[in-house]
């Protein structure tokens, strides 16, 4: 789901009687259980931002603390949303000064999640990178901080994580480059979202090698429409031919030079 679709889906749940705090509890505890499965009792530092992603972080930290994990929280500012404030009030562990916090073996990023649209300033991102660099295992909750949700855009020089735990639904940036390559293993946590999305997957075609019974019509026909600059059309036509297409035709302006004798140009 896009950020807007996710926000609408969550609001639908809230309108049906599920509180923001309950959604945060489901998201945080679901993510914490996933972290426990992946890392067990590894000493952990959770970075909590001012919004609801930070609230998820406080829930994660408290759940791990109750499991006996050595866990601390580092936060650059106080929570801004009511749900995040309540989550922090239930946190019974230690909260460290952002600039003086020391790295732990495990780094959990709950600084900024879905909906970030601008670059994180150096005064916040530099300590983030320092704490990230000192960890052995790095996990991001929902999205790594510094990534825009819908288009795979990097708003900061985001480092590569080991695991990203998506909350409620995967977002386009979980699958789009350059963001995808920085997220490591992708896992999801169900928080009860049941809604339609306009996002769709285009399935890879299933190609097979030509058999002795194949001919040009059984292998499929490809039409490529070219513009004045012919390079892309030539590459597309050659790729189709080498992939086993039975017949390739380029529709092109006058003077277009065919890349292969067996490719027809009109």
C-alpha positions as CSV (number, residue, x, y, z in Angstrom):
1,X,0.0,0.0,0.0
2,X,1.1,3.6,-0.6
3,X,1.4,5.8,2.5
4,X,-2.0,7.4,1.7
5,X,-3.7,4.0,1.3
6,X,-2.1,2.8,4.6
7,X,-3.3,5.9,6.4
8,X,-6.8,5.4,5.1
9,X,-6.9,1.7,6.0
10,X,-5.7,2.5,9.5
11,X,-8.4,5.2,9.8
12,X,-11.0,2.8,8.7
13,X,-10.0,0.4,11.6
14,X,-10.1,3.4,14.0
15,X,-13.6,4.4,12.7
16,X,-14.7,0.8,13.3
17,X,-13.6,1.0,17.0
18,X,-10.0,0.0,17.1
19,X,-8.0,2.7,18.9
20,X,-4.7,4.1,17.7
21,X,-3.1,2.7,20.9
22,X,-4.3,-0.8,20.1
23,X,-3.0,-0.6,16.6
24,X,0.4,0.6,18.0
25,X,0.3,-2.3,20.5
26,X,-0.3,-4.8,17.8
27,X,2.4,-3.4,15.5
28,X,5.0,-3.0,18.3
29,X,4.4,-6.4,19.9
30,X,4.3,-8.1,16.5
31,X,7.6,-6.5,15.5
32,X,9.1,-7.4,18.9
33,X,8.2,-11.0,18.5
34,X,9.8,-11.1,15.1
35,X,13.0,-9.5,16.6
36,X,12.9,-12.1,19.4
37,X,12.7,-14.9,16.8
38,X,15.6,-13.5,14.9
39,X,17.9,-12.4,17.7
40,X,16.6,-13.9,21.0
41,X,18.3,-12.0,23.9
42,X,20.9,-10.0,21.9
43,X,21.6,-6.6,23.7
44,X,19.5,-4.0,21.9
45,X,19.3,-0.3,21.3
46,X,16.0,1.0,20.0
47,X,15.9,4.4,18.3
48,X,12.6,6.1,18.8
49,X,11.5,9.1,16.8
50,X,8.8,11.7,17.7
51,X,5.9,10.1,15.7
52,X,4.0,6.8,15.8
53,X,6.9,4.9,14.4
54,X,8.8,6.0,17.6
55,X,5.8,4.9,19.6
56,X,6.1,1.4,18.0
57,X,9.7,1.5,19.2
58,X,8.7,2.1,22.9
59,X,6.3,-0.9,22.6
60,X,9.0,-3.1,21.1
61,X,11.5,-2.1,23.8
62,X,9.1,-2.8,26.6
63,X,8.1,-6.2,25.2
64,X,11.8,-7.2,24.9
65,X,12.5,-5.9,28.4
66,X,9.8,-8.1,29.8
67,X,11.5,-11.1,28.0
68,X,14.7,-10.3,29.9
69,X,16.6,-8.7,27.0
70,X,19.1,-6.0,27.8
71,X,17.4,-3.2,26.0
72,X,17.7,0.6,26.0
73,X,16.0,3.5,24.1
74,X,17.7,6.5,22.5
75,X,15.4,9.4,21.4
76,X,16.3,12.8,19.8
77,X,13.1,14.4,21.1
78,X,10.0,13.7,23.1
79,X,7.1,12.0,21.4
80,X,4.7,14.3,19.6
81,X,1.6,12.1,19.1
82,X,-0.8,11.1,21.9
83,X,-0.3,7.4,21.1
84,X,3.5,7.7,21.2
85,X,3.3,9.6,24.5
86,X,1.3,6.8,26.0
87,X,3.6,4.2,24.7
88,X,6.6,6.0,26.3
89,X,4.7,6.3,29.6
90,X,4.5,2.4,29.7
91,X,8.3,2.0,29.0
92,X,10.0,0.9,32.2
93,X,13.6,0.9,30.9
94,X,16.4,3.4,30.4
95,X,16.1,6.2,27.9
96,X,19.5,7.6,26.8
97,X,20.5,11.1,25.6
98,X,20.6,10.9,21.8
99,X,24.1,12.3,21.4
100,X,25.7,10.4,24.3
101,X,24.1,6.9,23.7
102,X,26.5,4.1,23.0
103,X,25.9,1.4,20.3
104,X,24.6,-2.0,21.3
105,X,25.0,-5.3,19.4
106,X,21.5,-4.9,17.9
107,X,20.2,-1.7,16.4
108,X,16.5,-1.2,15.9
109,X,15.5,1.8,13.8
110,X,12.1,3.3,14.8
111,X,13.2,6.9,14.1
112,X,11.0,7.7,11.1
113,X,8.7,5.3,9.2
114,X,6.0,5.5,6.5
115,X,5.3,9.0,5.3
116,X,8.7,10.7,5.5
117,X,9.0,13.2,2.6
118,X,12.1,15.2,3.4
119,X,15.7,14.7,4.2
120,X,16.7,14.1,7.9
121,X,19.0,16.8,9.1
122,X,22.6,16.1,10.0
123,X,22.0,16.9,13.7
124,X,19.8,13.8,13.8
125,X,21.2,11.6,11.1
126,X,24.8,11.8,12.2
127,X,24.1,10.2,15.6
128,X,21.9,7.7,13.8
129,X,24.8,6.6,11.6
130,X,27.2,6.4,14.5
131,X,24.9,4.1,16.5
132,X,24.2,2.1,13.3
133,X,27.9,1.6,12.6
134,X,28.6,0.2,16.1
135,X,26.0,-2.6,15.9
136,X,26.4,-6.2,14.6
137,X,22.8,-6.6,13.5
138,X,20.6,-3.8,12.2
139,X,16.8,-4.0,11.8
140,X,14.4,-1.3,10.5
141,X,10.8,-1.1,11.6
142,X,8.4,-0.5,8.7
143,X,11.0,1.4,6.6
144,X,14.6,2.4,7.2
145,X,14.8,6.0,8.2
146,X,15.6,8.3,5.3
147,X,13.6,6.4,2.7
148,X,10.4,7.8,1.1
149,X,7.5,5.4,1.2
150,X,6.0,5.3,-2.3
151,X,8.8,5.5,-4.9
152,X,12.0,3.9,-3.5
153,X,13.7,7.3,-3.2
154,X,16.6,7.8,-0.8
155,X,16.2,11.1,1.1
156,X,19.5,10.5,3.0
157,X,22.6,8.3,2.5
158,X,20.8,5.3,4.0
159,X,23.0,2.4,5.1
160,X,22.2,-1.2,4.4
161,X,20.1,-3.1,7.0
162,X,20.0,-6.8,7.7
163,X,16.2,-7.0,8.1
164,X,13.2,-4.7,7.5
165,X,9.9,-5.5,9.3
166,X,6.9,-4.1,7.4
167,X,3.9,-3.2,9.5
168,X,0.4,-4.0,8.2
169,X,1.3,-4.1,4.5
170,X,4.3,-3.8,2.3
171,X,4.9,-0.4,0.8
172,X,6.1,0.3,-2.8
173,X,9.6,1.2,-1.5
174,X,10.0,-2.2,-0.1
175,X,10.1,-3.5,-3.7
176,X,11.5,-0.5,-5.6
177,X,15.2,0.4,-6.2
178,X,17.4,1.9,-4.9
179,X,15.6,1.4,-1.6
180,X,15.0,-2.3,-1.9
181,X,18.7,-3.2,-1.9
182,X,19.2,-1.5,1.5
183,X,16.5,-3.4,3.4
184,X,18.0,-6.8,3.7
185,X,15.5,-9.6,4.5
186,X,11.9,-8.5,4.2
187,X,9.3,-9.8,6.7
188,X,5.8,-8.6,7.5
189,X,3.6,-8.1,10.7
190,X,-0.2,-8.4,10.5
191,X,-2.0,-5.7,12.4
192,X,-5.5,-6.4,11.0
193,X,-5.4,-4.3,7.8
194,X,-7.9,-5.6,5.2
195,X,-8.2,-3.1,2.4
196,X,-7.8,-2.8,-1.4
197,X,-4.7,-1.2,-2.9
198,X,-4.1,0.3,-6.4
199,X,-0.6,-1.1,-6.3
200,X,-0.2,-4.2,-8.5
201,X,2.5,-6.7,-9.3
202,X,3.4,-7.4,-13.0
203,X,4.3,-11.1,-13.1
204,X,7.5,-12.2,-14.9
205,X,6.7,-14.0,-18.2
206,X,7.2,-17.7,-18.3
207,X,9.6,-18.4,-21.2
208,X,10.7,-21.7,-22.4
209,X,13.3,-22.7,-25.0
210,X,12.0,-23.4,-28.5
211,X,11.2,-27.0,-29.3
212,X,11.4,-28.8,-32.6
213,X,7.7,-28.2,-33.1
214,X,7.9,-24.4,-32.6
215,X,7.7,-21.9,-35.4
216,X,7.6,-18.1,-35.5
217,X,3.8,-17.9,-34.8
218,X,3.9,-20.2,-31.8
219,X,6.8,-18.2,-30.3
220,X,4.9,-14.9,-30.2
221,X,5.0,-11.7,-32.1
222,X,6.7,-8.5,-30.8
223,X,6.0,-4.9,-32.1
224,X,8.4,-2.1,-31.0
225,X,7.4,1.5,-31.7
226,X,10.5,3.7,-32.2
227,X,11.1,7.4,-32.0
228,X,13.7,9.6,-33.6
229,X,16.4,8.3,-31.2
230,X,16.6,4.7,-32.1
231,X,18.9,3.1,-29.5
232,X,16.2,1.9,-27.0
233,X,14.1,0.4,-29.8
234,X,17.1,-1.5,-31.2
235,X,17.9,-2.9,-27.8
236,X,14.3,-3.9,-27.1
237,X,14.0,-5.6,-30.5
238,X,17.3,-7.5,-30.1
239,X,16.4,-8.6,-26.6
240,X,13.0,-9.9,-27.9
241,X,14.7,-11.8,-30.7
242,X,17.4,-13.3,-28.3
243,X,14.6,-14.3,-25.8
244,X,13.0,-16.4,-28.5
245,X,10.3,-14.3,-30.0
246,X,9.0,-15.7,-33.3
247,X,8.7,-12.4,-35.2
248,X,9.9,-8.9,-34.3
249,X,8.8,-5.7,-36.2
250,X,9.9,-2.2,-35.5
251,X,7.6,0.7,-36.4
252,X,10.0,3.6,-37.0
253,X,10.5,6.9,-38.7
254,X,12.0,7.0,-42.1
255,X,15.8,6.3,-42.1
256,X,15.8,3.9,-39.1
257,X,18.6,1.4,-39.4
258,X,17.6,-2.2,-38.5
259,X,19.8,-3.8,-35.9
260,X,19.5,-7.4,-37.3
261,X,18.6,-8.7,-40.8
262,X,15.8,-10.8,-39.4
263,X,14.0,-7.8,-37.7
264,X,11.5,-6.1,-40.0
265,X,11.3,-2.3,-40.0
266,X,8.3,-0.4,-41.3
